């Protein structure tokens, strides 16, 4: 099988804090366990195996993110222990040591890169399509997380999918990219740049159908999706706003923004008792007034909830659309000349 491998500087990676964060927790028989050293050893062994090059990149990416992000804080300690458990315990369900756990979409791959903007290591989860054939082009779904304690720092976000195996049919016909986005920075400035750099990293690895790229997000991520799409509407086939925190910047919720999104199919979903219901209704009305012909507004009885059923329904709606790019625009996207790639405060 062939892959378009990400050109990244991996180098020789070391876990930087083998003894920080207080005394090491104890293992069986009260013997100290060096979780960091054991985790590194397991990942290095996996990355050295003559396996699929994409998997090798995945294991090296995890090492790279740990090297860059492990400060020995309590949340880092917990994340390291979760990763250690997932990668060293052979009885772990959907073991991340096994290729089939990525092929059946139980686990995402980790794709890391060194930002050309500020030199920092960033990363995204990348879930493969069902029945993945690396020689084929697939849609790309970019899903932005909400304001989330887990995403505040690299290590907890890195560890999360390895302590919480996935199980959903959402986005199964394409690649699902879930970027770290530099934490909880509302997808502005370097956090917005992070999304575009992540897309470029994915484009360097796998074949993406430039006419079928979708952007969605929940809460803060819903605002981020709106904010990014307003400036790059022709880059997307459809937009999904899941209880978007669109009040974050009122200057982006106006007729000019709606005009920019007039030709972009947009799906809203929000709970009837969510405090963000009104602002999502306002955005929907603005798009209606701008003449957007492909809109959906879905409510459910509940508050600011993130329900998998709503994600799945949004996915089924989004996938119906393709962008109308001409050959020049398609070539630009494949060449990674992506709008919005410079930071903006």
C-alpha positions in Angstrom: 0.0 0.0 0.0 1.3 3.5 -0.7 1.0 6.5 1.5 1.9 10.2 1.1 4.1 10.5 4.2 4.1 13.7 6.1 7.5 15.4 5.9 8.2 16.0 9.6 11.3 16.1 11.7 10.8 13.3 14.2 14.4 12.8 15.3 15.3 10.8 18.4 12.6 11.5 21.0 12.9 11.2 24.7 10.2 11.6 27.4 11.5 14.7 29.1 10.3 14.3 32.6 10.9 10.7 33.9 10.8 11.9 37.5 8.7 15.0 37.7 5.3 15.5 39.2 6.2 14.0 42.6 7.2 10.5 43.5 6.2 7.8 41.0 3.0 5.8 41.7 3.7 2.3 42.8 2.8 -0.8 40.9 2.4 -4.4 42.0 4.4 -5.5 45.1 4.9 -1.8 45.9 7.7 -1.6 43.3 7.9 1.8 41.7 6.7 1.9 38.1 8.4 4.4 35.7 5.4 4.9 33.5 7.1 7.4 31.3 10.1 5.1 30.6 7.9 2.1 30.0 5.5 4.0 27.7 8.4 5.3 25.7 9.9 1.9 25.4 6.6 0.4 24.1 6.1 3.2 21.6 9.7 3.0 20.3 9.4 -0.8 19.9 6.1 -0.3 18.0 7.6 2.4 15.8 10.6 0.2 15.0 8.6 -2.7 13.7 8.5 -3.2 10.0 4.8 -2.3 9.8 2.6 0.1 7.8 4.5 3.5 7.5 1.3 5.4 8.5 1.3 3.4 11.8 5.0 4.1 12.3 4.3 7.8 11.9 1.4 7.5 14.4 3.6 6.0 17.1 6.4 8.5 16.4 3.8 11.3 16.5 2.7 10.3 20.0 6.3 10.3 21.1 6.8 13.8 19.6 3.7 15.2 21.3 4.8 13.8 24.7 8.2 15.2 24.3 6.8 18.6 23.6 3.9 18.6 26.0 4.8 16.6 29.2 5.4 19.2 31.9 4.9 16.8 34.7 1.7 18.5 35.8 -1.0 16.3 37.5 -3.0 16.2 34.3 0.1 15.1 32.4 0.8 12.4 34.9 -2.8 11.1 34.6 -2.6 11.2 30.8 0.8 9.3 30.8 -0.7 6.6 33.0 -3.7 6.2 30.6 -1.4 6.0 27.6 0.9 3.5 29.5 -2.1 1.3 30.3 -3.4 1.4 26.7 -0.1 0.6 25.1 1.5 -1.8 27.5 -1.6 -3.9 28.6 -2.2 -6.6 25.9 -5.7 -7.2 27.3 -6.9 -3.6 26.6 -10.0 -3.7 24.4 -9.4 -2.5 20.9 -5.7 -2.4 21.7 -4.0 0.6 20.1 -1.0 -1.7 19.5 -3.0 -3.5 16.7 -3.6 -2.2 13.2 -7.2 -3.5 13.2 -8.1 -1.1 16.0 -7.4 1.8 13.6 -9.0 0.1 10.6 -12.2 -0.6 12.5 -12.3 3.0 13.7 -12.1 2.1 17.4 -9.0 4.3 17.7 -7.8 7.4 15.8 -4.3 7.8 14.5 -2.3 10.7 15.9 -0.8 13.1 13.3 1.7 15.6 14.7 3.6 18.4 13.0 6.0 21.2 13.8 4.2 24.5 13.1 5.9 26.6 10.4 4.3 29.6 12.1 5.7 29.4 15.6 7.8 26.2 15.7 5.5 24.5 18.3 4.5 20.8 18.1 0.8 20.4 17.4 -1.4 17.4 16.5 -4.8 16.0 15.6 -6.6 12.8 15.9 -7.3 11.2 12.5 -9.9 8.5 12.2 -9.8 6.4 9.0 -12.8 5.7 6.7 -14.6 2.4 6.8 -13.0 0.0 4.3 -10.0 2.3 3.9 -8.0 2.1 0.7 -5.1 4.5 0.7 -5.1 4.7 -3.1 -8.5 6.3 -3.1 -9.7 9.9 -2.3 -12.1 10.3 0.6 -14.0 13.2 2.1 -12.5 15.1 5.0 -14.6 16.0 8.1 -13.0 18.6 10.4 -14.6 18.5 13.8 -13.7 21.3 16.3 -14.0 20.5 20.0 -15.8 22.8 22.5 -14.3 24.6 25.6 -13.0 21.5 27.3 -10.7 20.9 30.2 -9.3 17.8 28.5 -8.1 20.0 25.6 -6.4 22.6 27.8 -3.0 20.9 27.5 -1.5 18.5 25.0 -1.1 15.3 27.1 -4.7 15.0 28.3 -6.1 15.6 24.8 -3.5 13.1 23.4 -4.5 10.4 25.9 -8.3 10.8 25.7 -9.1 8.5 22.7 -6.9 5.8 24.2 -8.9 5.7 27.4 -12.2 6.2 25.6 -12.5 3.9 22.5 -14.9 5.2 19.9 -18.1 3.7 18.5 -20.2 5.5 16.0 -21.1 5.5 12.3 -20.7 9.2 12.0 -18.2 10.4 9.4 -17.6 6.7 8.3 -17.3 7.5 4.6 -14.3 9.8 5.1 -11.4 10.9 7.2 -12.4 12.5 10.5 -9.8 15.1 11.7 -10.2 16.3 15.3 -7.5 18.9 15.8 -6.1 20.0 19.2 -6.4 23.6 18.1 -3.9 24.7 20.7 -6.4 24.1 23.4 -9.2 26.5 24.3 -8.2 29.6 22.3 -11.6 29.9 20.5 -10.0 29.1 17.1 -8.6 32.6 16.7 -5.0 33.6 16.0 -2.6 30.7 16.3 -5.5 28.3 17.1 -7.1 29.1 13.7 -3.8 28.7 12.0 -3.5 25.3 13.8 -6.6 24.1 11.9 -5.2 25.0 8.5 -1.8 23.5 9.3 -3.5 20.3 10.5 -5.4 20.1 7.2 -2.1 20.5 5.3 -0.5 17.7 7.4 -3.4 15.4 6.6 -3.3 16.3 2.9 0.4 15.4 2.9 -0.5 11.9 4.3 -3.6 10.8 2.5 -5.7 11.6 -0.5 -8.6 14.0 0.2 -11.4 14.8 -2.1 -11.2 18.6 -2.3 -14.9 18.9 -3.2 -16.0 17.1 -0.1 -14.5 18.9 2.9 -16.8 19.6 5.8 -16.4 21.8 8.9 -18.4 21.3 12.1 -18.0 21.9 15.8 -19.8 22.0 19.2 -20.1 25.1 21.4 -16.8 26.9 21.2 -16.1 24.6 18.2 -19.4 25.8 16.7 -18.2 29.4 16.9 -14.8 28.3 15.5 -16.5 26.6 12.5 -18.6 29.8 11.8 -15.5 32.1 12.3 -13.3 30.0 10.0 -16.0 29.4 7.4 -16.9 33.1 7.1 -13.3 33.7 5.8 -13.1 30.5 3.6 -16.6 29.5 2.5 -15.4 28.2 -0.8 -13.1 25.7 0.9 -16.0 23.7 2.4 -18.9 21.6 1.0 -21.1 22.2 4.1 -21.0 23.6 7.6 -22.3 22.1 10.9 -23.0 24.3 14.0 -23.8 22.2 17.1 -25.0 24.6 19.8 -22.5 27.2 18.6 -21.3 29.8 21.1 -21.8 32.4 18.4 -22.1 35.3 20.9 -18.4 35.1 21.5 -17.7 37.8 18.8 -20.9 39.7 17.9 -19.1 41.5 15.1 -19.1 38.2 13.2 -22.8 37.6 13.5 -24.2 40.1 11.0 -25.4 40.4 7.4 -21.9 40.6 6.0 -21.0 37.3 7.5 -24.2 35.7 6.4 -23.6 37.0 2.8 -20.2 35.3 2.9 -21.9 32.0 3.8 -24.9 32.4 1.5 -23.8 29.5 -0.8 -22.6 27.2 2.0 -25.1 24.6 3.2 -25.4 25.0 7.0 -26.9 22.7 9.6 -27.8 23.9 13.2 -28.7 21.7 16.1 -29.3 23.0 19.6 -31.3 22.1 22.7 -34.6 23.9 23.4 -33.4 24.8 26.9 -29.9 25.7 25.9 -28.9 29.3 26.7 -27.4 29.5 23.2 -30.7 28.7 21.4 -31.5 32.4 20.7 -28.1 33.2 19.1 -28.2 30.1 16.9 -31.7 31.1 15.8 -30.3 34.5 15.0 -27.6 33.1 12.8 -30.1 30.8 11.1 -32.3 33.8 10.3 -29.4 35.8 9.0 -28.6 33.0 6.6 -32.2 32.8 5.5 -32.3 36.6 4.9 -29.0 36.3 2.9 -30.7 33.8 0.5 -29.0 30.6 1.7 -31.1 27.8 0.1 -29.6 24.9 2.0 -30.3 25.2 5.7 -31.5 23.0 8.5 -32.4 24.0 12.1 -32.9 21.0 14.4 -33.8 21.2 18.1 -34.1 18.6 20.8 -35.6 18.7 24.4 -32.5 19.4 26.5 -29.8 21.9 27.4 -26.2 22.3 26.3 -25.8 18.6 25.6 -23.5 16.9 23.2 -25.4 13.8 22.1 -24.0 11.3 19.7 -27.3 10.9 17.9 -27.2 14.6 17.0 -23.7 14.2 15.6 -24.8 11.3 13.5 -27.8 13.2 12.2 -25.7 16.2 11.3 -23.2 13.9 9.5 -26.0 12.3 7.3 -27.1 15.8 6.3 -23.7 17.3 5.6 -22.5 14.4 3.4 -25.2 15.1 0.8 -23.3 18.2 -0.4 -20.3 18.8 -2.6 -18.6 22.1 -3.2 -18.7 23.6 -6.7 -15.0 24.1 -7.2 -13.5 24.7 -10.6 -10.3 23.1 -11.7 -8.1 26.0 -10.6 -9.7 26.1 -7.1 -9.3 22.4 -6.8 -5.6 22.6 -7.7 -5.1 25.4 -5.2 -6.6 23.3 -2.4 -4.5 20.3 -3.3 -1.4 22.6 -3.4 -2.3 23.7 0.2 -2.7 27.4 -0.7 -5.4 27.6 1.9 -7.0 30.9 2.9 -6.8 32.0 6.5 -3.4 30.5 7.1 -1.9 33.5 8.8 -2.8 34.2 12.5 -5.3 36.9 13.3 -6.1 38.2 16.7 
